[in-house]
Structures are given as structure tokens and as C-alpha cells.
Amino acid sequence: MNILILNGSPRARGETAGMIEVFQQAAEARSHSVQRFDVCRMNIKGCLACEYCHGKGQGVCVQKDDMQQISEALQNTELLVLASPIYYHGISGQLKCVIDRFYAPLYPKAPESLKKVAMFLASGDPEMYEGAKFSYEGDFLDYLHLEGCGVFTNHDPEVRQKLRALAEAL
Ligand SMILES: Cc1cc2nc3c(=O)[nH]c(=O)nc-3n(C[C@H](O)[C@H](O)[C@H](O)COP(=O)(O)O)c2cc1C
């Protein structure tokens, strides 16, 4: 299975990175193909709402920055993993820019291969996930009709086992 992980944390050894590593190792051990982008180290600007991609561009963004690498990878992704720290009740701004820029590669429709989504979240407060979950459920499950593989958080004492189980079940 082709897995695309978008890491929205700037901290190389943080909680989000720790969850990604557990999952990535387990997935690669089962011969899944994993592509990971550390979006905080990339040059990805916010959506301009110019609507070029929904008109003349037909799915191509007018902005030429590192988002092109992610848009390309998305074309044969089967499982999308959105991984992020919680910043002020939501995902990090860097990852939000990437999701907003999905407006282009998901037009006129999402790539055929894209079937599943999972979310890895890290926060200081264990009750702080509702904002990110709202977007996960509303945008990725309900709107894009992806199959949800779960929301995994750093406050779950069994998160490492659950992430390995996720990779094993793919
Ligand atoms: C700008 C900023 C905003 C944050 N906002 C929240 C918040 O609203 N709620 C919360 O529980 N933690 C908040 N935190 C704490 C982080 O979510 C927490 O430290 C998380 O574990 C960081 O993940 P990481 O180690 O993967 O970078 C914030 C941290 C930063 C830097």
C-alpha cells in the first residue's frame, strides 16, 4: 500500500515524530511504501483563493512551491496520514496550509487511489483534540468519503501498540 505521511510538527524529536516513527517502521516492515513529508521544513504557502485550479488550471495550482511534491505524491496515495501537534485547538498552521492547498490536487475529484485516512495528534492537554477531529471527520470522512483508520493521540498509554496494529491491519 502507498502511504503518505504529512508531519505538521516542527520538532524533530517531538511527540508527533515519535508516533510517526513507530507507525512508519511497522508499515515498512510489512513492505508498505511510505513517503513522509516534514511540512514545517518545506516552503508551502497558503491558498490564494484565486480559483485558477478550479478553472483554467483544472487541478493545477498557480503557486509553484514545495506543495508540488505533495500534490504529486498524493496521486498514487492509498492511505493519507495527517500528523500534527495541537496548536490553539487545531492542527499546526504549516499543516493547515497544506490541507488548504489540497483544493487544487483534489479537483475535479480526489485521486482514485485515495481510500483511507488516519490522524496522529499530540497535545499538552488530553482534552484538546475536538477541533482537529472536527476537520478530520467533516473534511476527510464526510466530504471526501475516505475510510477512517482512526485518530491516535499521545495521551493514549497504548498508542504505540495501536499504531503498530494499524500498520499490521493494512
Ligand atoms: C504555538 C503552540 C500552541 C499550542 N497550543 C496548544 C493547545 O491549544 N492545547 C494544548 O493542549 N497544547 C498546545 N500546545 C502544546 C503542544 O500541542 C504539545 O507540546 C505537543 O505535544 C507538541 O507536539 P510535538 O512534540 O509533536 O511538536 C501548543 C504548543 C505550541 C508551540
The ligand as a Tripos MOL2 file, in Angstrom:
@<TRIPOS>MOLECULE
LIG
   31    33     1     0     0
SMALL
NO_CHARGES

@<TRIPOS>ATOM
      1 C1          2.0610   27.5070   19.3360 C.3       1 LIG1
      2 C2          1.6290   26.4000   20.2440 C.ar      1 LIG1
      3 C3          0.3010   26.2930   20.5820 C.ar      1 LIG1
      4 C4         -0.1380   25.2560   21.4000 C.ar      1 LIG1
      5 N1         -1.4600   25.1540   21.7030 N.ar      1 LIG1
      6 C5         -1.8960   24.1260   22.4610 C.ar      1 LIG1
      7 C6         -3.2880   23.9810   22.7640 C.ar      1 LIG1
      8 O1         -4.1190   24.7810   22.3680 O.2       1 LIG1
      9 N2         -3.6650   22.9380   23.5260 N.ar      1 LIG1
     10 C7         -2.7680   22.0200   24.0010 C.ar      1 LIG1
     11 O2         -3.1750   21.0810   24.6710 O.2       1 LIG1
     12 N3         -1.4470   22.1230   23.7260 N.ar      1 LIG1
     13 C8         -0.9940   23.1530   22.9620 C.ar      1 LIG1
     14 N4          0.3520   23.2570   22.6680 N.ar      1 LIG1
     15 C9          1.2690   22.1960   23.1500 C.3       1 LIG1
     16 C10         1.5680   21.1660   22.0640 C.3       1 LIG1
     17 O3          0.3990   20.7090   21.4350 O.3       1 LIG1
     18 C11         2.2990   19.9620   22.6830 C.3       1 LIG1
     19 O4          3.5080   20.3860   23.2640 O.3       1 LIG1
     20 C12         2.5680   18.8630   21.6730 C.3       1 LIG1
     21 O5          2.9750   17.7130   22.3580 O.3       1 LIG1
     22 C13         3.6310   19.2560   20.6700 C.3       1 LIG1
     23 O6          3.7790   18.2070   19.7450 O.3       1 LIG1
     24 P1          5.2140   17.8680   19.1100 P.3       1 LIG1
     25 O7          6.0650   17.4050   20.2610 O.co2     1 LIG1
     26 O8          4.9390   16.7870   18.1490 O.co2     1 LIG1
     27 O9          5.7220   19.0860   18.4410 O.co2     1 LIG1
     28 C14         0.8070   24.3160   21.8960 C.ar      1 LIG1
     29 C15         2.1660   24.4460   21.5650 C.ar      1 LIG1
     30 C16         2.5730   25.4780   20.7500 C.ar      1 LIG1
     31 C17         4.0430   25.6000   20.3980 C.3       1 LIG1
@<TRIPOS>BOND
     1     1     2 1
     2     2     3 ar
     3     2    30 ar
     4     3     4 ar
     5     4     5 ar
     6     4    28 ar
     7     5     6 ar
     8     6     7 ar
     9     6    13 1
    10     7     8 2
    11     7     9 ar
    12     9    10 ar
    13    10    11 2
    14    10    12 ar
    15    12    13 ar
    16    13    14 ar
    17    14    15 1
    18    14    28 ar
    19    15    16 1
    20    16    17 1
    21    16    18 1
    22    18    19 1
    23    18    20 1
    24    20    21 1
    25    20    22 1
    26    22    23 1
    27    23    24 1
    28    24    25 2
    29    24    26 1
    30    24    27 1
    31    28    29 ar
    32    29    30 ar
    33    30    31 1
@<TRIPOS>SUBSTRUCTURE
     1 LIG1         1 GROUP 0 **** ****
